[in-house]
Amino acid sequence: MENSDTIAALATPSGESAVAMIRVTGSASGEIASSAFRLTRSPAPRRAVHALYRSASGEELDDVVYVFLQGPRSYTGEDTLEIACHGNPLIATRILQDLLARGCRQADPGEFTRRAFLNGRLDLTQAEAVMELIQARSDRAIRVASNQLRGDFGKQLDALKARLLATVATVEAYIDFPEEDLPPERKTAEMESIQDALTFCSRLIDSGKYAAFLREGVRTLILGEPNAGKSSLLNCMLGFERAIVSDEPGTTRDFIRERVIVGDYCLQIMDTAGLREARTAVESEGIRKTVELVDEADLFLLVLDASRPSPTLPDTVLARLSSDNCIVVQNKIDLGPANPLARELEAFASVQMSALDGQGLEALQAGIVEKIDAHFSHEGDDLILVNTRHSVALGELAACLRAALTNMEKDEPAEFVASELRGAVDAIGRILGRIDTEDMLDVLFSSFCIGK
């Protein structure tokens, strides 16, 4: 990619729509606007203007609204032109082709956001949050990505970096005076500062496992005996008939996966084959697959026929269930009072409902939200969306901080302590993109949408 090029791309999805958006950024944006809209002077910045778009050959292509954003006060930090045309794909394509004929280059995936990062408009955590926001599947995921896009994560890391640099300065002040040691009270204060940084880092690393809840949805497995109402529960939660419901036990032979919004969360919900002694080879394979999925799930909905005694569950399944990750759904209460739960299930949260008519659905949804909320135990954790790249750098940061603490406890030379702290500061720089490599940026932005 050449950052001196003027680039153009369709910023809205392909296909018919009311309006399509085409973005242009680079030094030639103002000149292109003046030419395409027959302006006698440079376009006025930050004003929405209704005009005819004319091609380089003079043909009227569409009636559009355009906005010219003068750098550095634009998304990319460069002169930028945004053109809103009618959403006919042919019209958008013709305008884009004309822009390319005027000297623009087709933007690569993520190139607009990459330029914003390279021009200092975003740090790398904010740039990553752009795609997180686009792909968010729930209200909670949108809030988390929005907070990160506003720079909350970067600000916390900048504050941590400032504290570590202050500690480095204190330690390095004694390198030139090997005969002197840090005063005991000063050493204690610096060790407490490093320990606080390590605690913060560890909390971020722990939050990474919950980030998958927001990106992919909480993997929720519906378990139970055949004909307990598992498929009926899936249909009830979705609001439409997705699974076949029959009085004949063993109807579900393979698992069904769907997404559903419950409260602020997206659930990746799976209906599975009933757990019993298999009677056919196909049913046996379905039950085997159910047991495999148990190891992958985050949350379990154990569906029981409330009109019958609680079944005996396979040990491999029961070992994965706990009061933290399982809700017992006593289904079919429309047939009469629910039977008592088996002793091994008494500690689990339970809900009585009828999947047939939706009675008890709101209580189940509230229970699901409560279970997921319990994983977000720290007040500020939902402000941060830690991805794999962050986790690797945070692991290096934590290792450096632990080594620095150990060196201070053993009264090692100040150079050793300072070296580890410098390594910690560098790890923060890698997260923010202050220390970057071209290959890493290529991989990161290649996953972005064209036009972003």
C-alpha positions, 0 to 999 in steps of 0.5 A: 500500500502507498499512503500517498495514493488517493483511494476510493471504495464503496463503504456500504454493503453491495446490493440494492438499498436506499442510499450507497456511500462511496468514500475517497481519501487522499491528497486529490480528494478536493480536486476530484470534488471540484471536477466532479461537481463543477465547482469554481473553487475548493469545496467547502469543508464539513458541509453536506451539499446536494449536487449532480455528479458528472463523470470525467467525460461530462456524463451526469451519473447521479443526483448525490449528496457529498461532504468534503472533510479537510485533513487532519479533521477527518477519519483518516487524517487526510482530505476525504470526500464522502459521496451518498448516491442512490442505492442502485448497485449499477449507479454506485459502480459507475461512480466508483469506476469514474473515480478510478479513471480520475486517478484513484486506486481501489482501497484494500481491505481496512486501508481507510482505518489503517491510514487513520492509525498511521496518521495518529487518529487512532491507536491500534486498540481503537482501530481493532475496535472498528471491526469489533463494532461492525461485527458486534452481535449484542447490545453488550458487545456494541457497548464494549466495542464503542468504549474501546473505539473511544479510546478507553482501553488505550487511556488505561494502558497509557496511564499504566505506561506512565506509572511504569516509566516513573518507576523506571526513572526512580530505579535508573537514578541509582544505576550510576550510584551502585554503592547506594540502594533505594531507601527502604520506604521508596523500594516498598512504594515502587514494589507496590506500584509494580504489584498494582500494575501486575494485578491490573494486567492479570485482570485484563488477561482473565477478561480475555476468556469472556471476550468470546462471549461477546464476539461469538455468542455464549455457547448454550447447550440444551440437554435432556432426555428424548421428548423432554421438550428440548426442541420445543424450548428452542422454538420458544426462545427463537419465536419461530419453529426451527426444530421439528417437534414430535411426540415420538422420542428421538426425533432430533438426531443431529444438533441444531445451532441458532443465535438468539438475543437474550437481554444484552447478550447473544446466545449461540444456542444448540439443540441436541439429541436426547440422552438415552440408550441409543436404539439405532446407529444414527441415534447413537451418533447423535448422542455421541455428538451431544456428549462432545458438545458438552466440553465446548459449551459455556452454559447449559439448559437441562430440560426435564419433563416435570411430569416424570422423575428426574433422569439419571445423567451420564457421568461425563455430562454431570461432571460438566454441570455446576450451579455456575453454568447450568439452569434446570428447566422443568418443562411441561408444567401445563400437564400438572405440578412439577416433580421434585428434582433429583438430589444432585440437581437441587443446588442448581437454579431451576425454572418451571415453564411450558415451552408449548405456550411460553409460560415461564420464558421470561423467568428463564431469560432472566436466569440466563442473563444472571448467569452470564452477568456473574462472569463479568464480576469486575465493574470495569471489565466490560470496557475492555475487549481483549483479543488474542494479540492483546493477550500475547502482549499482556502475557509478556507484560506480566512476565516482565513485571513478575521478573522486576518484582523478583529482582527487587525482592532479591536486591539484584542490581538496579540495571536488572530491574530497569531492564524488565520494566523497560520490557513491560513498557515495550509490551504496552507499546505493542498493544497500542501500536507504538512499536509496530511491524509492517507484517503485523499491520498487514495481517490485522487490517486484511480482515477488515471490510473494503471501505473501512 
